């Protein structure tokens, strides 16, 4: 099995030859920066934006680190096969285009994902010219060392290289895997509609945890465990400073990875049972997901509830996915405004379309629920009618529904 703890410069240089590398490199550098410092400005356009004119990256930091200079810095990134030639072109062009006053107050940083044998010689020569306040140069070997210090970023990059298997998963991979199962897939904007309060509560709580530097447990509840995790991942994914120090633990053995890397700040358990023996250290927040069930109510931890969106916002979100107004209204009613139900209803994977509770003997009680919708167990007449309709004792029907209600992604909800 490849060793995630030590992604090599050879692996990085081989990746640099791929088409995807040019688009992903700015994102990689951006995440690495956020993992080691707190910049006032960090602008590294990635993806389709890499072809835009201007600097590949602009950065401003108050503090100086081994990887990021203090003050203003301008970055040029490359995957070209001849790094010295590319660095010379970039340096000449940027020196001519940048006013001397700006250059004397700024650092020029040249990064290549290739191995750069002439790097030190090139750097020494450029520093002697004195055209910039300072100049730095990084190649695949430097990126290897930088990644060693940033495990969450290394994990995501390893997945980009299709290297996996350590009982942990990046938040970006989890969100991508969860959201694409439905067709049309669930977008972040649609998923977050009418959930601004939950987002703000999550971000505020994480900020408080970081400030206190204490070991923290945080419960997140949604319609299903998977939706709760997806919500956290989708929120963190939009904040590079949080994404760079976060991951999902998919197996109890994954806590060894968390223990080994104290720079990790957020660990999301993929299932509640994984959180039974989590890592515990100052500065680490362990997030425990769950669905809405009576058994998940028994907690003394701080809790955030991810409520279903209101029907107007849910319909609007569905329209943004490509449904017309009539379809959106019908789907909103049929799914009860639940993204977990939507994902199951529109899944292309038959295993997702068939929830675990569907094949249980207790699922027979759902026919009664479908016919009646709801009732009051405090009313004797309601209970008698349920018993008559189900053709069995009311206590038996309630027992089955209690069982179903405590399952993840439960088909019924009740407050006992």
Secondary structure, DSSP 8 states (H G I E B T S, - for coil): ---GGG--HHHHHHHTTSHHHHHHHHHHHHHHHHHH---SEEE---GGGGGSSS-SEEEEESS--SSS-SEEEEEEEE--S-HHHHHHHHHHHHHHHS-HHHHTTEEEEEEESS--TTHHHHHHHHHHHT-SSEEEEE-HHHHHHHHHT-HHHHHHHHHHTT---SSEE-HHHHHHHHHTTBSS---HHHHHTT-HHHHHHHHHHHHHHHHHT--EEEEEEESSHHHHHHHHHHHHHT-HHHHTTEEEE-SGGGHHHHHH-TT--EEEESSGGGGGG----TT-EEEEEEES-GGGG---SEEEE-----HHHHHHHHHHTT--HHHHHHHHHHHTT-HHHHHHHTBSSHHHHS-GGGGSGGGGGHHHHHHH----TT-HHHHHHHHHHHTS-HHHHHHHHHHHHTSTT-S-----
